[in-house]
Amino acid sequence: MSIIQDLEQMRDEAVGAIDTATDLSALDAVRVAYLGKKGSLTSILRGLGALSAEERPAVGKVSNEVRQSLEAALGARHAVLDAAAMQAKVSADAVDVSLPGRRRLPGREHLIEQIRREVIDVFIGIGYRIAEGPQVELDYYNFEALNQPADHPARGLADTFYVRDLSGDEAAVTGESDVLLRTHTSPVQVRVMESEKPPIYVLAPGKVYRRDVADPSHLPQFTQIEGLVVDEGITFADLKGTLDHLCKEIFGHDRRTRFRPHFFPFTEPSAEVDVSCGICAGEGCRFCGGTGWLEILGCGMVDPNVFGYVGIDPERYSGFAFGMGVERIAALKYDLPDLRMLVEGDMRFLRQF
């Protein structure tokens, strides 16, 4: 058999292999087998130099025709297989629009935010307005102007987060700083009294920070709401009536309140407020420690010394202040045994509210 016959037979075999290739990888294998560096046609072409001068032109012509035929067949088959592969991909990725969609649960406010808004709504309804202040506060507003002595335990590093002073002044060198993360929202009250004249009826909600280890009853960051009233003729009876109204609006109109004497540096007289236990109706149970009462907040009449820092005449004006933790209110309202449940992000728990 002559070389030309070999080439024609190879062409027929290759075209048959190309036509029967079922995918692009099989087609590429045929291309390599015939037109690759070690392919059948390539081997024949490399042997053209050994032919006689008379044979070489005819064999070379046929070889080129065979190559062109194979390349054309490969191109045509590649187009067919490529279109089939694209169609298969489209079919595999197709979306059945008749299937029901995935149910997405509606969003809602976090329980802490719900309670915060409830408290705010109660006080907005009786004429208070909202006041805000910085979370990174000065020692003066957080402690000194609130009548807290320099040796008060709350001012120590064990209870308060102090901000590192990078200003380079003498206080920074000695390691002392008068900048801190506020431990309560009472500094807002001082700032309001500095900039405004009575009558003052404000509510100050916001995040506060204390060096507490998270446990069932403490969090290092929590939400506090403080209220301040300064006006002529304000008495402790006004304070009691205001907080009794708050407790009934938040916990229910069947709940009772009581005031126990206490001490706070910025109020005098001071008291802690309890609400009757909602589980035992004040009879005494494990939740309330058998007392029938649950502590909810601290309050008192504004100490005249605080008025001295802000230039308000204590002979003419009097006032009261109170402060509550929103997380504690939420725990008492919904009988939660652990404050950490509010901040752990467990959606199974949070979706209950």
C-alpha positions as CSV (number, residue, x, y, z in Angstrom):
1,M,0.0,0.0,0.0
2,S,1.4,3.4,-1.0
3,I,1.8,6.4,1.4
4,I,-1.1,8.2,-0.3
5,Q,-3.4,5.2,0.3
6,D,-2.3,5.2,4.0
7,L,-3.1,8.9,4.3
8,E,-6.6,8.4,2.7
9,Q,-7.3,5.4,5.1
10,M,-6.1,7.5,8.1
11,R,-8.4,10.3,7.0
12,D,-11.4,8.0,6.8
13,E,-10.6,6.5,10.3
14,A,-10.1,9.9,11.8
15,V,-13.3,11.3,10.4
16,G,-15.2,8.3,11.7
17,A,-13.6,8.8,15.2
18,I,-14.5,12.5,15.1
19,D,-18.1,11.8,14.1
20,T,-18.5,9.3,17.0
21,A,-16.9,11.5,19.7
22,T,-19.6,12.0,22.3
23,D,-18.1,15.0,24.2
24,L,-15.4,17.6,24.0
25,S,-12.8,15.6,25.9
26,A,-13.3,12.6,23.6
27,L,-13.0,14.9,20.6
28,D,-9.8,16.4,21.9
29,A,-8.4,12.9,22.4
30,V,-9.0,12.2,18.7
31,R,-7.3,15.5,17.7
32,V,-4.2,14.6,19.8
33,A,-4.1,11.0,18.3
34,Y,-3.9,12.3,14.7
35,L,-2.7,15.9,14.8
36,G,-0.7,16.1,18.0
37,K,3.1,16.1,18.2
38,K,3.1,12.3,18.3
39,G,0.0,11.9,16.2
40,S,-0.3,9.6,13.2
41,L,-0.5,12.3,10.6
42,T,2.4,14.2,12.2
43,S,4.6,11.1,12.0
44,I,3.9,10.7,8.3
45,L,4.6,14.4,7.6
46,R,7.9,14.1,9.4
47,G,8.9,11.2,7.0
48,L,8.4,13.3,3.9
49,G,12.1,14.1,3.8
50,A,12.9,10.5,3.1
51,L,10.8,10.3,-0.1
52,S,12.2,10.7,-3.5
53,A,11.9,14.0,-5.3
54,E,9.3,12.5,-7.6
55,E,7.0,11.3,-4.8
56,R,7.3,14.2,-2.4
57,P,5.0,16.7,-4.2
58,A,2.1,14.3,-4.6
59,V,2.4,13.0,-1.0
60,G,2.8,16.5,0.4
61,K,-0.4,17.7,-1.5
62,V,-2.4,14.8,-0.1
63,S,-1.1,15.2,3.4
64,N,-2.1,18.9,3.4
65,E,-5.6,17.9,2.1
66,V,-5.9,15.3,4.9
67,R,-4.9,17.8,7.6
68,Q,-7.4,20.4,6.3
69,S,-10.1,17.7,6.2
70,L,-9.4,16.6,9.7
71,E,-9.3,20.2,11.0
72,A,-12.6,21.1,9.3
73,A,-14.2,17.9,10.7
74,L,-12.9,18.7,14.2
75,G,-14.2,22.3,14.0
76,A,-17.6,21.2,12.9
77,R,-17.9,18.5,15.6
78,H,-16.6,20.8,18.3
79,A,-19.3,23.3,17.5
80,V,-22.0,20.6,17.8
81,L,-20.6,19.2,21.0
82,D,-20.1,22.7,22.5
83,A,-23.7,23.6,21.9
84,A,-24.8,20.3,23.4
85,A,-22.7,20.9,26.5
86,M,-24.1,24.4,26.9
87,Q,-27.6,23.1,26.6
88,A,-27.0,20.5,29.2
89,K,-25.6,23.1,31.6
90,V,-28.6,25.4,31.0
91,S,-30.9,22.4,31.6
92,A,-29.1,21.4,34.8
93,D,-29.1,25.0,36.2
94,A,-32.7,25.7,35.2
95,V,-35.0,26.9,38.0
96,D,-38.4,25.4,38.3
97,V,-40.5,28.5,38.8
98,S,-43.5,26.3,39.7
99,L,-41.8,25.1,42.9
100,P,-42.7,27.0,46.2
101,G,-40.1,29.4,47.4
102,R,-38.2,29.1,50.6
103,R,-40.1,30.6,53.5
104,R,-38.2,33.5,55.1
105,L,-39.1,34.4,58.6
106,P,-40.0,38.1,59.1
107,G,-37.5,40.3,61.0
108,R,-38.3,41.8,64.3
109,E,-36.8,44.0,67.0
110,H,-34.5,42.4,69.6
111,L,-36.2,42.0,72.9
112,I,-33.8,44.6,74.5
113,E,-34.9,47.1,71.9
114,Q,-38.6,46.3,72.4
115,I,-38.3,47.0,76.2
116,R,-36.3,50.1,75.6
117,R,-39.0,51.5,73.3
118,E,-41.8,50.5,75.7
119,V,-40.1,52.5,78.5
120,I,-39.5,55.5,76.2
121,D,-43.1,55.4,75.0
122,V,-44.3,55.5,78.6
123,F,-42.3,58.7,79.4
124,I,-42.9,60.4,76.1
125,G,-46.6,60.0,76.9
126,I,-46.3,62.0,80.1
127,G,-44.2,64.8,78.6
128,Y,-40.6,63.8,78.8
129,R,-38.1,64.2,76.0
130,I,-35.1,62.1,75.0
131,A,-31.5,63.3,75.7
132,E,-28.3,61.7,74.6
133,G,-24.6,62.0,75.4
134,P,-21.2,60.4,74.5
135,Q,-20.4,56.8,75.5
136,V,-16.7,57.8,75.9
137,E,-17.0,60.2,78.8
138,L,-14.9,62.4,81.1
139,D,-14.4,61.5,84.8
140,Y,-15.9,64.9,85.7
141,Y,-19.3,64.1,84.2
142,N,-19.3,60.4,85.1
143,F,-18.3,60.8,88.7
144,E,-17.2,64.2,90.1
145,A,-20.2,66.3,89.0
146,L,-22.5,63.5,90.4
147,N,-21.1,63.9,93.9
148,Q,-19.1,60.7,93.9
149,P,-16.0,61.0,96.2
150,A,-12.5,60.3,94.8
151,D,-12.2,57.2,96.9
152,H,-15.5,55.7,95.8
153,P,-15.0,52.0,94.7
154,A,-16.8,52.6,91.4
155,R,-14.0,54.9,90.3
156,G,-11.4,52.2,90.6
157,L,-9.9,50.1,87.7
158,A,-11.7,47.1,89.0
159,D,-15.1,48.6,88.2
160,T,-14.5,51.0,85.3
161,F,-13.0,50.8,81.8
162,Y,-10.6,53.7,81.5
163,V,-9.5,54.8,78.0
164,R,-5.7,54.8,77.5
165,D,-4.4,58.4,77.2
166,L,-2.1,58.8,74.2
167,S,-1.8,62.6,74.3
168,G,1.7,62.5,75.8
169,D,1.0,64.8,78.7
170,E,1.9,64.2,82.3
171,A,-1.2,62.2,83.1
172,A,-0.4,59.8,80.3
173,V,3.1,59.3,81.6
174,T,1.9,58.5,85.1
175,G,-0.7,56.1,83.7
176,E,-3.7,58.2,85.0
177,S,-6.6,59.0,82.7
178,D,-9.8,61.0,83.1
179,V,-11.4,59.5,80.0
180,L,-13.5,56.4,80.4
181,L,-16.4,54.4,79.1
182,R,-19.4,55.7,80.9
183,T,-20.7,53.4,83.7
184,H,-24.2,54.9,83.6
185,T,-26.2,57.4,81.6
186,S,-26.3,59.9,84.5
187,P,-23.6,62.0,82.8
188,V,-26.2,63.0,80.3
189,Q,-28.3,64.5,83.1
190,V,-25.3,66.7,84.2
191,R,-24.8,67.8,80.6
192,V,-28.5,68.7,80.2
193,M,-28.5,70.7,83.5
194,E,-25.3,72.5,82.4
195,S,-26.8,73.7,79.1
196,E,-30.5,74.2,80.0
197,K,-32.5,75.9,82.6
198,P,-35.4,74.3,84.5
199,P,-38.0,73.0,84.1
200,I,-36.3,69.8,82.8
201,Y,-38.0,66.5,82.1
202,V,-35.7,64.2,80.2
203,L,-35.0,60.5,79.7
204,A,-31.5,59.3,78.8
205,P,-31.3,55.8,77.2
206,G,-28.0,54.3,76.1
207,K,-25.3,51.7,76.3
208,V,-23.1,51.7,79.5
209,Y,-20.0,49.7,80.4
210,R,-18.7,48.1,83.6
211,R,-16.0,45.7,84.4
212,D,-18.3,42.9,85.4
213,V,-17.9,39.2,84.5
214,A,-21.0,38.0,82.5
215,D,-23.1,35.9,84.8
216,P,-26.9,35.3,85.2
217,S,-27.4,38.8,86.7
218,H,-24.5,40.9,85.3
219,L,-23.2,42.0,81.9
220,P,-20.1,44.1,81.1
221,Q,-22.2,46.0,78.5
222,F,-25.9,46.7,79.0
223,T,-28.6,49.3,78.2
224,Q,-29.6,51.8,80.9
225,I,-32.4,54.3,80.9
226,E,-32.2,57.2,83.4
227,G,-34.7,59.9,84.0
228,L,-34.3,63.4,85.4
229,V,-36.9,66.0,86.5
230,V,-35.9,69.4,87.8
231,D,-38.7,71.9,88.5
232,E,-40.2,74.0,91.2
233,G,-42.1,72.1,93.9
234,I,-41.0,68.6,93.0
235,T,-41.3,66.1,95.9
236,F,-40.7,62.5,96.6
237,A,-44.4,61.9,96.1
238,D,-43.9,62.9,92.4
239,L,-41.1,60.4,92.1
240,K,-43.2,57.6,93.6
241,G,-46.2,58.4,91.4
242,T,-44.1,58.5,88.3
243,L,-42.4,55.1,88.9
244,D,-45.6,53.5,90.1
245,H,-47.1,54.5,86.7
246,L,-44.1,53.1,84.9
247,C,-44.2,49.7,86.6
248,K,-47.9,49.3,85.9
249,E,-47.5,50.2,82.3
250,I,-44.6,47.8,81.8
251,F,-45.5,44.9,84.1
252,G,-49.3,45.2,84.3
253,H,-51.8,47.2,86.3
254,D,-52.2,44.4,88.9
255,R,-48.5,44.8,90.0
256,R,-47.6,46.7,93.2
257,T,-44.5,48.7,94.0
258,R,-42.5,49.5,97.1
259,F,-39.7,51.8,97.9
260,R,-36.8,50.8,100.2
261,P,-34.3,53.3,101.6
262,H,-30.9,53.1,100.0
263,F,-27.8,55.3,99.3
264,F,-26.6,56.8,96.1
265,P,-24.0,59.6,96.0
266,F,-26.1,61.8,93.6
267,T,-29.5,61.5,95.3
268,E,-30.7,62.2,98.8
269,P,-32.9,60.7,100.0
270,S,-32.5,57.6,97.8
271,A,-34.4,54.4,97.4
272,E,-34.5,51.1,95.6
273,V,-37.8,50.2,93.9
274,D,-39.3,46.7,93.9
275,V,-42.2,45.4,92.0
276,S,-44.4,42.6,93.2
277,C,-43.5,39.2,91.8
278,G,-45.6,38.3,88.8
279,I,-45.2,34.5,89.3
280,C,-46.5,34.2,92.8
281,A,-48.5,37.5,92.9
282,G,-46.4,38.6,95.9
283,E,-47.0,35.4,98.0
284,G,-43.3,34.3,97.8
285,C,-41.6,31.8,95.5
286,R,-38.2,30.6,94.3
287,F,-38.1,33.3,91.6
288,C,-38.4,36.1,94.1
289,G,-36.4,34.4,96.8
290,G,-39.6,34.0,98.9
291,T,-40.0,37.7,99.4
292,G,-42.8,38.3,96.9
293,W,-40.8,41.3,95.5
294,L,-38.3,41.9,92.7
295,E,-35.8,44.8,92.6
296,I,-36.1,46.8,89.4
297,L,-34.3,50.2,89.7
298,G,-32.7,52.9,91.9
299,C,-34.0,56.4,92.4
300,G,-34.0,59.4,94.7
301,M,-34.2,63.2,95.0
302,V,-31.4,65.1,93.3
303,D,-28.7,65.9,95.9
304,P,-28.3,69.7,96.3
305,N,-24.5,69.2,95.8
306,V,-25.2,68.1,92.2
307,F,-27.1,71.3,91.6
308,G,-24.1,73.2,92.8
309,Y,-22.0,71.7,89.9
310,V,-24.4,72.9,87.3
311,G,-25.4,76.3,88.7
312,I,-29.1,75.5,89.6
313,D,-30.4,77.1,92.7
314,P,-31.4,74.3,95.2
315,E,-33.4,76.8,97.2
316,R,-35.7,77.4,94.3
317,Y,-35.6,74.1,92.4
318,S,-35.8,70.4,93.4
319,G,-35.9,67.3,91.3
320,F,-35.6,63.6,91.2
321,A,-33.6,61.0,89.2
322,F,-33.9,57.3,88.5
323,G,-32.1,54.7,86.6
324,M,-32.9,51.2,85.3
325,G,-31.3,48.4,83.3
326,V,-33.3,47.4,80.3
327,E,-32.0,43.9,80.3
328,R,-33.1,43.5,83.9
329,I,-36.5,44.8,83.1
330,A,-36.8,42.3,80.2
331,A,-35.7,39.4,82.5
332,L,-38.2,40.3,85.2
333,K,-41.1,40.9,82.7
334,Y,-40.5,37.6,80.9
335,D,-39.2,35.5,83.9
336,L,-35.7,35.0,82.3
337,P,-33.3,33.2,84.6
338,D,-30.1,34.5,83.0
339,L,-29.3,37.9,81.4
340,R,-26.8,36.2,79.0
341,M,-29.7,34.7,77.1
342,L,-30.4,38.2,75.8
343,V,-27.0,38.6,74.1
344,E,-26.1,35.1,73.0
345,G,-27.9,35.4,69.7
346,D,-29.9,32.2,70.0
347,M,-32.7,32.7,67.4
348,R,-34.7,29.9,68.9
349,F,-35.0,32.0,72.1
350,L,-35.3,35.4,70.5
351,R,-38.1,34.4,68.1
352,Q,-40.4,33.8,71.2
353,F,-40.8,37.5,71.7
